[in-house]
Amino acid sequence: MSQRPAPLTGIRVLDLTRVLAGPWCTQNLADLGAEVIKIERPGSGDDTRAWGPPYLKDADGADTTEAAYYLSANRNKYSVALDIASPRGAELVRQLARQSDILVENFKVGGLRKYGLDYETLKAENPALIYCSITGFGQTGPYASRPGYDFMIQGMGGLMSITGERDDLPGGGPQKAGVAVADLMTGMYSTVGILAALHERSRSGLGQHIDMALLDCQVAMMANQNLNFMTSGKAPQRAGNAHQNLVPYQVFAAADGHLIVAVGNDSQFRNYCRVIGTPELAEDPRFATNPQRVKNREALVPLLSERMATGKRDHWLAELESAGVPAGPINTLDQVYEDPHVQARQMRRELPHPTAGVAPIAASPLKFSDSPVQYRRPAPLLGEHTEQVLSERLGLSEAEIQALKT
């Protein structure tokens, strides 16, 4: 069956971002077929190039210069090493911006104005440009000038107030998520905003400025917890692996390990009680409905925990699956990639790499029937495509490129 080109084929993105939120956004766009030109500082490049170990290994098992962190967010891009602090470097980037559809940047507020790379300047030269700025706190407000880092934002935006074990239990206290979720969600929201602006441009013919803030995204992604607070007036507290609104929806210890049980309705609770040999609990007025189970959590959970501890993990998982009760294991990452379903979904792939021979990647979760995500190249070496882009996109001669090198 013939395939259509990737969705963003023909769209050019100028990537002036580093670390994670911005590169995550531009990697999404690159996966969808856009040509993404990443501008990096000569000599050092994206900060995450040095965020190792671990580093990608070559065929002999020796470390290359490519940090795993950097590799995770920069595939399918071209790397161009230019010094935007020099007048000539800034002018070349402006030339690329004039022929781009999208520009994504994560400099501090106003930081690109002195180089003539701010939105107002570039809008005058390219009115169709969609310009996305990603900062910690946005372009306005009392914190606009502050630097923003994921860890700080998880704390300020409320996530750490509900993440971790209860304060009255061993190990209680604030806990961040295991990955930089504020950065990642900001990258995802930025992708959504850019695609919406691209669609709007098809009607108006005009670009616009998109102001993305890590703190805004962190607050927004609190989802049901936001409304738990707004409707009750009470701030939700840490609940460990339990759910604020559903019971039982948590981790249980089996005789030989742990598993997750995620009961979402009363029918599932009845099936769950039958499987674990306590059908009478589903008939108890204290536990028969979810609102009652939430109110009587402290009485119910110890009864369930005692019963769960008598069986082995895989026994419970098999029985619960047969009964239609959502349950699952707690996998380490090596176990994740050994899972037959993860393998069937092709979530681990490999791409040829210029110094390592081959580089692993975690695949995009986007799966299109007729215009699929493309895996064209691994995260680029620093400045790997400088000469190619300057020659093919800007028409610079070999002598001009050599002068830039000098």
ROTI-303391 format. One line per field, with one value per residue (C-alpha): residue number from 1; x, z negated, y; residue in three letters. Coordinates in steps of 0.05 Angstrom, whole numbers, padded with zeros to 5 digits, always signed. Each point is the difference from the previous one (the first is absolute). Last residue first. Layout:
<recs>
num	[NUM,...]
x	[X,...]
z	[Z,...]
y	[Y,...]
residu	[ALA,...]
</recs>
This chain:
<recs>
num	[406,405,404,403,402,401,400,399,398,397,396,395,394,393,392,391,390,389,388,387,386,385,384,383,382,381,380,379,378,377,376,375,374,373,372,371,370,369,368,367,366,365,364,363,362,361,360,359,358,357,356,355,354,353,352,351,350,349,348,347,346,345,344,343,342,341,340,339,338,337,336,335,334,333,332,331,330,329,328,327,326,325,324,323,322,321,320,319,318,317,316,315,314,313,312,311,310,309,308,307,306,305,304,303,302,301,300,299,298,297,296,295,294,293,292,291,290,289,288,287,286,285,284,283,282,281,280,279,278,277,276,275,274,273,272,271,270,269,268,267,266,265,264,263,262,261,260,259,258,257,256,255,254,253,252,251,250,249,248,247,246,245,244,243,242,241,240,239,238,237,236,235,234,233,232,231,230,229,228,227,226,225,224,223,222,221,220,219,218,217,216,215,214,213,212,211,210,209,208,207,206,205,204,203,202,201,200,199,198,197,196,195,194,193,192,191,190,189,188,187,186,185,184,183,182,181,180,179,178,177,176,175,174,173,172,171,170,169,168,167,166,165,164,163,162,161,160,159,158,157,156,155,154,153,152,151,150,149,148,147,146,145,144,143,142,141,140,139,138,137,136,135,134,133,132,131,130,129,128,127,126,125,124,123,122,121,120,119,118,117,116,115,114,113,112,111,110,109,108,107,106,105,104,103,102,101,100,99,98,97,96,95,94,93,92,91,90,89,88,87,86,85,84,83,82,81,80,79,78,77,76,75,74,73,72,71,70,69,68,67,66,65,64,63,62,61,60,59,58,57,56,55,54,53,52,51,50,49,48,47,46,45,44,43,42,41,40,39,38,37,36,35,34,33,32,31,30,29,28,27,26,25,24,23,22,21,20,19,18,17,16,15,14,13,12,11,10,9,8,7,6,5,4,3,2,1]
x	[+00762,-00060,-00042,+00053,-00002,-00076,+00008,+00053,-00043,-00057,-00061,-00067,-00042,-00037,+00047,+00067,-00014,-00039,+00052,+00059,-00032,-00028,+00042,+00008,-00002,-00016,-00072,-00053,-00015,-00025,-00061,-00050,-00065,-00068,-00053,-00043,-00051,-00022,+00033,+00032,+00024,+00035,+00067,+00054,+00052,+00066,+00062,+00061,+00041,+00070,+00022,+00034,-00045,-00063,-00048,-00068,-00029,-00070,-00034,-00075,-00015,-00073,+00013,+00061,-00041,-00052,+00053,+00029,+00076,+00005,-00041,+00039,+00065,-00036,-00021,-00071,-00055,-00050,-00072,-00073,-00066,-00055,-00032,-00007,+00052,+00048,-00010,+00015,+00064,+00026,-00016,+00038,+00057,+00008,-00003,-00057,-00007,+00022,-00062,-00046,+00034,+00003,-00074,-00019,+00050,-00030,-00072,+00000,+00045,-00035,-00068,-00018,+00031,-00034,-00067,+00008,+00020,-00062,-00008,+00056,-00034,-00065,+00037,-00022,+00066,+00037,-00039,+00033,+00067,+00036,+00050,-00035,-00070,+00022,+00029,-00063,-00042,+00049,-00002,-00076,+00008,+00044,+00072,+00040,+00074,+00041,+00075,+00048,+00056,+00046,+00004,-00058,-00038,+00008,-00055,+00009,-00060,-00071,-00046,-00033,-00008,+00000,+00067,+00036,+00051,+00073,+00023,-00059,+00031,-00051,-00056,-00011,-00069,-00050,-00043,-00018,+00064,+00046,-00027,-00005,+00075,+00012,-00041,+00050,+00065,+00024,-00023,+00044,+00061,-00015,-00007,+00065,+00039,-00022,-00019,-00013,-00019,+00013,-00039,+00003,-00044,-00032,-00067,-00032,+00060,+00031,-00052,+00023,+00073,-00022,-00035,+00062,+00044,-00046,-00002,+00076,+00006,-00047,+00045,+00065,-00032,-00021,+00071,+00031,-00049,+00006,+00076,+00004,-00005,-00052,+00019,-00012,-00021,-00008,-00016,+00052,-00032,-00073,-00032,+00022,-00035,+00048,+00021,-00032,-00059,+00039,+00055,-00047,-00023,+00026,+00056,+00031,-00004,+00023,+00063,+00019,-00016,+00043,-00022,+00045,-00034,-00016,-00074,-00010,-00044,-00045,+00011,+00042,-00009,+00023,+00053,+00008,-00021,-00010,-00035,+00003,-00045,+00027,-00050,+00018,+00073,+00043,-00044,-00015,+00074,+00011,-00063,+00015,+00071,+00060,+00031,+00060,-00014,-00072,+00018,+00003,-00067,-00027,+00054,+00016,-00045,-00011,-00044,-00006,-00052,-00012,+00072,+00027,+00009,+00024,+00058,+00021,-00006,+00046,+00051,-00005,+00011,+00063,+00027,-00013,+00034,-00041,-00038,+00062,-00019,+00004,-00054,-00029,-00053,-00056,-00033,+00020,+00010,-00035,+00027,+00069,+00016,-00015,+00040,+00062,+00036,+00076,+00011,+00014,+00037,-00036,+00041,-00058,-00010,-00038,-00050,+00014,-00024,+00029,-00017,-00032,+00053,-00041,-00057,+00024,-00014,+00062,+00070,+00051,-00046,-00066,-00057,-00055,-00045,-00030,-00064,-00030,-00070,-00021,-00042,+00061,+00032,-00060,+00003,+00075,-00014,-00044,+00047,+00058,-00038,-00018,+00066,+00070,+00007,-00042,+00012,-00033,-00019,-00056,-00015,-00065,+00002,-00019,-00040,-00049,+00050,-00007,-00056,+00013,-00013,-00028]
z	[-00203,+00006,+00025,+00053,+00021,+00009,+00042,+00043,+00011,+00023,-00042,+00034,-00063,-00002,+00039,-00019,-00070,-00014,+00027,-00033,-00069,+00004,-00052,-00043,-00064,+00019,+00018,-00040,+00042,+00072,+00043,-00048,+00033,-00034,+00044,+00055,+00015,-00064,-00048,-00065,-00050,-00059,+00027,-00006,-00055,+00037,+00004,+00038,+00051,+00028,-00060,+00037,+00060,-00029,+00037,-00034,-00050,-00026,-00067,-00004,+00055,-00022,+00000,-00045,-00050,+00002,-00009,-00062,+00002,+00011,-00063,-00039,+00013,-00020,-00068,-00001,-00051,+00019,+00022,-00020,+00030,-00021,+00058,-00037,+00043,-00010,-00075,-00001,+00042,-00040,-00067,+00019,+00027,-00066,-00046,-00050,-00076,+00000,+00040,-00057,-00053,+00048,+00015,-00074,-00013,+00058,-00024,-00068,+00017,+00067,-00032,+00033,+00066,-00004,-00013,+00060,+00041,-00017,-00039,-00050,-00064,+00019,-00001,+00061,+00037,-00063,-00003,+00065,-00037,+00039,+00038,+00066,-00029,-00031,+00067,+00037,-00048,+00005,+00076,-00002,-00048,+00046,+00015,-00038,+00015,-00033,+00007,-00017,-00048,-00015,-00026,-00050,+00031,-00021,+00026,+00040,+00009,+00025,-00050,-00009,+00048,-00009,-00032,+00028,-00041,+00018,-00051,-00021,-00003,-00016,+00039,-00017,-00030,+00029,+00021,+00072,+00017,-00035,+00031,+00064,+00002,-00020,+00060,+00048,-00034,+00072,+00002,-00058,+00031,+00068,-00028,-00041,+00061,+00039,+00074,+00037,+00073,+00048,+00065,+00073,+00055,+00063,-00035,+00018,+00007,-00056,-00048,+00015,-00014,-00063,-00024,+00017,-00039,-00060,-00002,+00005,-00056,-00044,+00012,-00015,-00062,-00020,+00006,-00037,-00058,+00001,-00010,-00014,-00066,-00028,-00059,-00072,-00060,-00066,-00026,-00002,-00060,-00006,-00029,+00059,+00050,+00051,+00061,+00050,-00020,-00025,+00050,+00058,-00028,+00054,-00043,-00017,+00070,+00026,-00042,+00025,+00072,+00000,+00012,+00004,-00026,+00044,+00007,-00075,-00010,+00060,+00075,+00052,-00033,-00066,+00015,+00073,+00068,+00057,+00063,+00064,+00057,+00060,+00053,-00008,+00019,-00001,-00046,-00041,-00009,-00035,-00043,-00018,-00025,+00042,+00011,-00041,-00056,-00001,-00013,-00076,-00008,-00048,-00012,+00059,+00015,+00075,+00053,+00070,+00049,+00074,+00019,+00060,-00036,-00062,+00039,+00021,-00072,-00021,+00052,-00026,-00072,+00020,+00040,-00058,-00051,-00061,+00044,+00003,+00049,-00004,+00044,-00022,+00044,-00036,+00005,-00071,-00054,-00065,-00026,+00032,-00045,-00063,+00025,+00007,+00068,-00006,+00013,-00057,+00016,+00012,+00062,+00048,-00032,-00064,-00010,-00065,-00070,-00030,+00013,+00008,+00047,+00063,-00045,+00003,+00074,+00038,-00030,+00053,+00043,-00034,+00032,+00051,+00013,+00070,-00001,+00067,-00019,+00011,-00061,-00037,+00011,-00031,-00061,-00004,+00001,-00062,-00038,+00019,-00031,-00066,-00006,-00001,+00058,+00047,+00061,+00048,+00068,+00028,+00074,+00023,+00066,-00030,-00064,+00006,+00025,+00075,+00021,+00000,+00056,-00019]
y	[+00623,-00045,+00058,+00015,-00073,+00005,+00062,-00033,-00062,+00045,+00015,-00015,+00009,-00066,-00046,+00030,+00023,-00063,-00048,+00037,-00001,-00071,-00036,+00063,-00041,-00072,-00012,-00037,-00061,+00004,-00013,-00033,+00020,+00002,-00031,+00031,-00055,-00034,+00048,-00022,+00053,-00033,+00024,-00053,-00004,+00003,-00044,+00024,-00039,+00005,+00041,+00057,+00014,-00033,-00047,-00002,-00049,-00012,-00012,+00012,-00050,-00011,-00075,+00011,+00040,-00056,-00054,+00034,-00004,+00075,+00014,-00053,+00038,+00063,-00028,-00026,+00008,-00053,+00010,+00000,+00021,-00048,-00037,-00066,-00036,+00059,-00005,-00074,+00007,+00059,-00033,-00062,+00041,+00036,-00059,-00007,+00009,+00073,+00020,-00021,+00042,+00059,-00004,+00002,+00055,+00041,-00003,+00034,+00058,+00010,+00009,+00067,-00021,-00067,+00033,+00046,-00062,-00040,-00065,+00014,+00024,-00035,-00067,-00039,+00008,-00021,-00065,-00024,-00009,-00055,+00042,-00012,+00014,+00065,+00023,-00019,+00041,+00058,-00003,+00007,+00059,+00041,+00018,-00053,+00010,-00055,+00009,-00056,-00014,-00058,-00071,-00009,+00058,+00072,+00046,+00064,+00046,+00012,-00033,+00050,+00059,+00076,+00017,-00060,-00040,-00008,+00051,+00044,+00068,+00054,+00033,+00074,+00011,+00050,-00058,+00016,+00038,-00049,-00064,+00041,+00013,-00073,-00022,+00032,+00018,+00007,+00073,+00021,-00033,+00030,+00070,-00009,-00024,+00061,+00003,+00066,-00014,+00058,+00002,-00019,+00027,-00030,+00007,-00066,-00047,+00040,-00027,-00071,+00019,+00036,-00064,-00042,+00050,-00002,-00076,-00005,+00052,-00041,-00061,+00038,+00031,-00070,-00025,+00058,-00005,-00076,-00001,-00075,-00038,+00047,+00044,-00020,+00041,-00038,-00069,-00055,-00033,+00021,+00063,+00043,-00045,-00030,+00039,+00048,+00045,+00061,-00015,+00015,+00067,+00047,+00029,-00067,-00031,+00068,+00000,-00070,+00019,+00063,+00071,+00061,+00063,+00059,-00016,-00009,+00062,-00015,+00000,-00039,-00067,-00031,-00052,+00018,-00028,+00049,-00024,+00041,-00018,+00038,+00023,+00073,-00014,+00063,+00042,-00062,-00011,+00066,-00006,-00072,+00010,-00021,+00069,-00022,+00050,-00024,-00073,+00005,+00037,-00053,-00052,-00044,-00060,+00005,-00033,+00029,-00025,+00009,+00015,+00039,+00066,-00037,-00029,+00070,+00023,-00057,+00023,+00071,-00022,-00038,+00060,+00049,-00047,-00019,-00050,-00044,-00054,-00076,-00031,-00067,-00032,-00036,-00069,-00018,+00053,-00018,-00066,+00007,+00060,-00040,-00060,+00044,-00002,+00009,-00074,-00049,-00064,-00066,-00018,+00015,+00068,+00014,+00056,+00036,-00013,+00042,+00054,+00068,+00029,-00001,+00023,+00073,+00003,+00021,+00003,+00021,+00042,+00018,-00038,+00015,-00059,-00003,-00041,-00023,-00021,-00072,-00017,-00025,+00068,+00035,-00046,+00012,+00074,-00005,-00045,+00047,+00059,-00033,-00039,+00033,+00049,+00042,+00043,-00048,+00029,-00043,-00011,-00031,-00038,-00067,+00014,-00058,-00053,-00013,-00048,-00074,-00049,-00068]
residu	[THR,LYS,LEU,ALA,GLN,ILE,GLU,ALA,GLU,SER,LEU,GLY,LEU,ARG,GLU,SER,LEU,VAL,GLN,GLU,THR,HIS,GLU,GLY,LEU,LEU,PRO,ALA,PRO,ARG,ARG,TYR,GLN,VAL,PRO,SER,ASP,SER,PHE,LYS,LEU,PRO,SER,ALA,ALA,ILE,PRO,ALA,VAL,GLY,ALA,THR,PRO,HIS,PRO,LEU,GLU,ARG,ARG,MET,GLN,ARG,ALA,GLN,VAL,HIS,PRO,ASP,GLU,TYR,VAL,GLN,ASP,LEU,THR,ASN,ILE,PRO,GLY,ALA,PRO,VAL,GLY,ALA,SER,GLU,LEU,GLU,ALA,LEU,TRP,HIS,ASP,ARG,LYS,GLY,THR,ALA,MET,ARG,GLU,SER,LEU,LEU,PRO,VAL,LEU,ALA,GLU,ARG,ASN,LYS,VAL,ARG,GLN,PRO,ASN,THR,ALA,PHE,ARG,PRO,ASP,GLU,ALA,LEU,GLU,PRO,THR,GLY,ILE,VAL,ARG,CYS,TYR,ASN,ARG,PHE,GLN,SER,ASP,ASN,GLY,VAL,ALA,VAL,ILE,LEU,HIS,GLY,ASP,ALA,ALA,ALA,PHE,VAL,GLN,TYR,PRO,VAL,LEU,ASN,GLN,HIS,ALA,ASN,GLY,ALA,ARG,GLN,PRO,ALA,LYS,GLY,SER,THR,MET,PHE,ASN,LEU,ASN,GLN,ASN,ALA,MET,MET,ALA,VAL,GLN,CYS,ASP,LEU,LEU,ALA,MET,ASP,ILE,HIS,GLN,GLY,LEU,GLY,SER,ARG,SER,ARG,GLU,HIS,LEU,ALA,ALA,LEU,ILE,GLY,VAL,THR,SER,TYR,MET,GLY,THR,MET,LEU,ASP,ALA,VAL,ALA,VAL,GLY,ALA,LYS,GLN,PRO,GLY,GLY,GLY,PRO,LEU,ASP,ASP,ARG,GLU,GLY,THR,ILE,SER,MET,LEU,GLY,GLY,MET,GLY,GLN,ILE,MET,PHE,ASP,TYR,GLY,PRO,ARG,SER,ALA,TYR,PRO,GLY,THR,GLN,GLY,PHE,GLY,THR,ILE,SER,CYS,TYR,ILE,LEU,ALA,PRO,ASN,GLU,ALA,LYS,LEU,THR,GLU,TYR,ASP,LEU,GLY,TYR,LYS,ARG,LEU,GLY,GLY,VAL,LYS,PHE,ASN,GLU,VAL,LEU,ILE,ASP,SER,GLN,ARG,ALA,LEU,GLN,ARG,VAL,LEU,GLU,ALA,GLY,ARG,PRO,SER,ALA,ILE,ASP,LEU,ALA,VAL,SER,TYR,LYS,ASN,ARG,ASN,ALA,SER,LEU,TYR,TYR,ALA,ALA,GLU,THR,THR,ASP,ALA,GLY,ASP,ALA,ASP,LYS,LEU,TYR,PRO,PRO,GLY,TRP,ALA,ARG,THR,ASP,ASP,GLY,SER,GLY,PRO,ARG,GLU,ILE,LYS,ILE,VAL,GLU,ALA,GLY,LEU,ASP,ALA,LEU,ASN,GLN,THR,CYS,TRP,PRO,GLY,ALA,LEU,VAL,ARG,THR,LEU,ASP,LEU,VAL,ARG,ILE,GLY,THR,LEU,PRO,ALA,PRO,ARG,GLN,SER,MET]
</recs>
